[in-house]
Amino acid sequence: MTIRAVVWNENVHETHNKVVGDLYPDGIHGAIAAALNMDAGITATTATMQEPEHGLTAARLAETDVLLWWGHAAHGDVDDAVVERVAEAVWGGMGLILLHSAHFSKIFKRLMGTPCNLTWREAGERERLWVTSRSHPIAAGIGDYFELENEEMYGEPFGVPEPLETVFVSWFAGGEVFRSGLTYKRGAGNVFYFRPGHETYPTYFDANVQTVLRNAVKWAHNPAARITAVNDAPNVPIEEALEKIEQRGLKLHADGEEGFR
């Protein structure tokens, strides 16, 4: 079974900054999709914010097993209706991978329910990512650690909920540390946040980073059928209860009437 991945990118830095454009001539989304497509078990396509409905229509999401999200300069420009559509897809079972500055995206904040804030510094310093869960499938093929010679620093405290698992912890040359690879479950959807990926550095061409991304897509994939109508809260009439019961308390709503508003 081939996993259908979509790499979403706001596609702002590449089109407004020559340094980034020269580094990623096919866009950050293009570089990530190319890395994913190196695996015969993954078929990756791309979508950008400039497309109608940001390239994330209901039909597109219905055919997406795992969505990867890169954003930075234009978080506020992402349409709230699209954010809600993506959240519902995750609750229904679509995998979601948040990359680098997507920690501050609307969709990550929506799913986490927290500020998702952190400290940062842009100095192009060395980052050492330590594997803190050696047996985790996202870390398959990675040694005890790997290094990126130039990256933007993110530092603790990181304002996110306690994760299910911490797969990577970063140390930076300036002394800070950061939880760089976190997993979550939201509804039926698997969610992974992965820190590296500042736009002015060739991070997504790094072999270790590419390995992590391919592993993460496979981990995030939920092969079960997508759950639909995830916001429904249906009433179960007394006569449909599994065991025979009688009405004993006050009944505020008639059968079939919406009870949650």
C-alpha positions as CSV (number, residue, x, y, z in Angstrom):
1,M,0.0,0.0,0.0
2,T,1.4,3.4,-1.0
3,I,1.1,6.2,1.5
4,R,-0.3,9.3,0.0
5,A,1.5,12.4,1.4
6,V,0.9,16.0,0.8
7,V,3.6,18.6,1.6
8,W,2.0,21.9,2.3
9,N,4.1,25.1,2.4
10,E,3.1,28.8,2.6
11,N,5.7,29.4,-0.2
12,V,6.5,32.9,0.9
13,H,10.2,33.0,1.7
14,E,11.1,31.2,-1.6
15,T,9.2,33.8,-3.7
16,H,10.3,36.9,-1.7
17,N,13.8,36.2,-0.7
18,K,16.6,35.4,-3.2
19,V,18.7,33.5,-0.7
20,V,15.9,31.1,0.1
21,G,14.8,30.9,-3.5
22,D,18.3,30.0,-4.7
23,L,18.7,27.4,-1.9
24,Y,15.3,25.8,-2.6
25,P,14.6,26.5,-6.3
26,D,11.6,24.1,-6.2
27,G,10.5,25.4,-2.9
28,I,10.9,23.9,0.5
29,H,7.8,21.8,-0.3
30,G,9.5,20.6,-3.5
31,A,12.6,19.5,-1.6
32,I,10.7,17.7,1.0
33,A,8.4,15.9,-1.5
34,A,11.5,14.8,-3.5
35,A,13.0,13.3,-0.4
36,L,9.8,11.5,0.4
37,N,9.4,10.1,-3.1
38,M,12.8,8.4,-2.7
39,D,10.8,5.8,-0.8
40,A,8.8,3.5,-3.0
41,G,6.2,3.2,-0.3
42,I,5.4,6.9,-0.4
43,T,3.8,9.1,-3.1
44,A,4.3,12.8,-2.2
45,T,2.7,15.8,-3.9
46,T,2.6,19.4,-2.9
47,A,0.2,22.2,-2.0
48,T,0.8,25.9,-1.3
49,M,-1.0,28.8,0.3
50,Q,-1.4,30.6,-3.0
51,E,-3.7,27.9,-4.5
52,P,-7.5,28.1,-4.1
53,E,-8.4,27.0,-0.6
54,H,-4.6,26.8,0.0
55,G,-4.6,23.6,-2.0
56,L,-6.3,21.8,0.8
57,T,-9.9,21.3,-0.4
58,A,-12.1,18.7,1.3
59,A,-11.6,16.4,-1.7
60,R,-7.8,16.7,-1.5
61,L,-7.7,16.0,2.2
62,A,-10.0,13.0,1.8
63,E,-7.3,11.5,-0.4
64,T,-4.4,12.4,1.9
65,D,-3.0,9.9,4.3
66,V,-0.4,12.2,5.8
67,L,-0.1,16.0,5.6
68,L,3.3,17.7,6.2
69,W,3.0,21.5,7.1
70,W,5.7,24.1,6.8
71,G,4.9,27.7,7.7
72,H,6.6,30.8,9.1
73,A,6.0,34.2,7.7
74,A,2.3,34.0,7.0
75,H,0.6,32.0,9.8
76,G,-2.1,34.7,10.1
77,D,-2.9,34.5,6.4
78,V,-4.1,30.9,6.6
79,D,-7.8,30.8,6.3
80,D,-9.6,29.6,9.5
81,A,-12.0,27.4,7.5
82,V,-9.1,25.5,6.0
83,V,-7.5,25.1,9.5
84,E,-10.8,23.7,10.8
85,R,-11.0,21.3,7.8
86,V,-7.5,20.0,8.5
87,A,-8.2,19.6,12.2
88,E,-11.3,17.5,11.4
89,A,-9.3,15.4,8.9
90,V,-6.7,14.7,11.7
91,W,-9.5,13.8,14.2
92,G,-10.8,11.4,11.5
93,G,-7.4,9.7,11.1
94,M,-5.2,11.7,8.8
95,G,-1.6,11.9,10.0
96,L,-0.1,15.4,10.4
97,I,3.6,16.3,10.6
98,L,4.5,19.9,11.7
99,L,7.9,21.2,10.6
100,H,10.1,23.9,12.2
101,S,8.2,27.2,12.5
102,A,4.9,25.4,12.1
103,H,5.0,25.2,15.9
104,F,3.3,28.6,15.8
105,S,0.8,27.7,13.0
106,K,-2.9,28.0,13.5
107,I,-3.4,24.2,13.0
108,F,-0.8,23.3,15.6
109,K,-2.2,25.7,18.1
110,R,-5.7,24.4,17.3
111,L,-4.8,20.8,18.0
112,M,-2.5,21.5,21.0
113,G,-4.8,24.1,22.8
114,T,-1.7,25.9,24.1
115,P,0.4,28.9,23.1
116,C,3.1,26.7,21.5
117,N,5.7,29.5,22.3
118,L,9.4,29.1,22.8
119,T,12.7,31.1,22.8
120,W,14.7,31.5,19.6
121,R,17.9,32.9,18.1
122,E,19.0,33.1,14.4
123,A,22.8,32.7,14.4
124,G,23.4,29.7,12.2
125,E,24.8,27.7,15.1
126,R,25.4,24.0,15.3
127,E,22.5,21.8,16.4
128,R,23.0,18.3,17.8
129,L,19.9,16.2,17.9
130,W,20.0,13.3,20.4
131,V,17.8,10.3,19.9
132,T,15.9,9.8,23.2
133,S,13.8,6.8,22.1
134,R,16.1,4.4,20.3
135,S,13.4,1.9,19.5
136,H,11.0,4.4,18.1
137,P,10.2,3.9,14.4
138,I,10.7,7.6,13.6
139,A,14.3,7.2,14.7
140,A,15.0,4.1,12.6
141,G,18.3,4.2,10.8
142,I,19.5,7.1,13.0
143,G,22.5,6.7,15.3
144,D,22.6,8.0,18.9
145,Y,22.7,11.6,17.5
146,F,23.2,13.6,14.4
147,E,24.3,17.2,13.8
148,L,23.3,20.1,11.6
149,E,26.1,22.6,11.2
150,N,23.9,25.6,10.7
151,E,20.4,26.0,12.2
152,E,18.2,28.5,14.0
153,M,18.0,27.9,17.7
154,Y,14.8,27.0,19.5
155,G,15.0,26.9,23.3
156,E,12.9,25.7,26.2
157,P,10.4,26.3,27.7
158,F,8.3,25.0,24.8
159,G,4.6,25.8,25.5
160,V,3.0,22.6,24.3
161,P,1.2,19.8,26.1
162,E,3.1,16.9,27.5
163,P,3.7,14.6,24.5
164,L,3.1,10.9,24.2
165,E,6.8,10.4,23.3
166,T,9.9,12.6,23.0
167,V,11.9,11.1,20.1
168,F,14.6,13.8,19.8
169,V,16.1,16.4,22.1
170,S,18.4,19.2,20.6
171,W,21.4,20.9,22.0
172,F,22.6,24.1,20.4
173,A,26.1,25.6,20.4
174,G,24.9,28.5,22.4
175,G,23.9,26.2,25.2
176,E,20.1,25.9,24.9
177,V,18.2,22.6,24.7
178,F,14.9,21.9,23.1
179,R,12.5,19.0,22.7
180,S,12.8,18.6,18.9
181,G,10.7,15.6,18.1
182,L,7.3,15.1,19.8
183,T,4.4,12.8,19.1
184,Y,0.8,13.3,19.9
185,K,-2.6,11.6,19.3
186,R,-5.5,13.8,18.3
187,G,-8.7,11.9,17.8
188,A,-7.7,9.0,15.4
189,G,-4.8,11.0,13.9
190,N,-1.1,10.7,14.7
191,V,0.7,14.0,15.0
192,F,4.5,14.6,15.0
193,Y,6.3,17.9,15.5
194,F,9.9,18.0,14.1
195,R,12.0,21.1,14.8
196,P,14.8,21.5,12.2
197,G,14.2,23.3,8.9
198,H,15.0,27.0,9.0
199,E,14.5,28.4,5.5
200,T,18.0,29.9,5.0
201,Y,19.9,26.6,5.6
202,P,20.0,23.4,3.5
203,T,18.4,21.3,6.3
204,Y,16.0,19.4,4.1
205,F,18.8,18.2,1.9
206,D,20.5,16.5,5.0
207,A,20.3,12.7,4.7
208,N,19.4,12.2,8.4
209,V,16.6,14.8,8.2
210,Q,15.2,13.1,5.1
211,T,15.4,9.7,6.9
212,V,13.4,11.1,9.8
213,L,10.8,12.6,7.5
214,R,10.3,9.3,5.6
215,N,10.1,7.4,8.9
216,A,7.6,10.0,10.3
217,V,5.3,9.7,7.3
218,K,5.1,5.9,7.8
219,W,4.6,6.3,11.5
220,A,1.8,8.9,11.1
221,H,-0.1,6.9,8.6
222,N,-3.3,5.3,9.9
223,P,-4.4,2.6,7.5
224,A,-7.9,2.4,9.0
225,A,-10.8,4.0,7.1
226,R,-11.2,7.7,7.8
227,I,-13.8,8.5,10.5
228,T,-16.4,10.9,9.1
229,A,-18.7,13.3,10.9
230,V,-16.2,13.7,13.8
231,N,-18.1,16.6,15.3
232,D,-21.4,14.7,15.5
233,A,-22.8,14.0,19.0
234,P,-25.9,11.9,18.3
235,N,-28.7,11.2,20.8
236,V,-29.4,7.5,21.6
237,P,-33.1,7.1,22.4
238,I,-34.1,5.0,25.3
239,E,-35.6,2.3,23.1
240,E,-32.2,1.8,21.4
241,A,-30.3,1.3,24.6
242,L,-28.4,-2.1,24.6
243,E,-30.1,-3.0,27.9
244,K,-33.8,-2.4,28.6
245,I,-34.2,0.8,30.7
246,E,-37.0,3.2,31.6
247,Q,-37.1,7.0,31.7
248,R,-36.3,8.1,35.3
249,G,-35.1,11.7,35.1
250,L,-36.1,14.9,33.6
251,K,-35.9,14.9,29.8
252,L,-34.9,18.3,28.4
253,H,-34.8,17.3,24.7
254,A,-37.2,15.4,22.5
255,D,-35.7,12.4,20.7
256,G,-33.8,13.5,17.7
257,E,-33.5,17.1,18.9
258,E,-30.0,18.5,19.0
259,G,-28.7,18.5,22.6
260,F,-25.3,20.2,22.2
261,R,-25.0,23.7,21.0
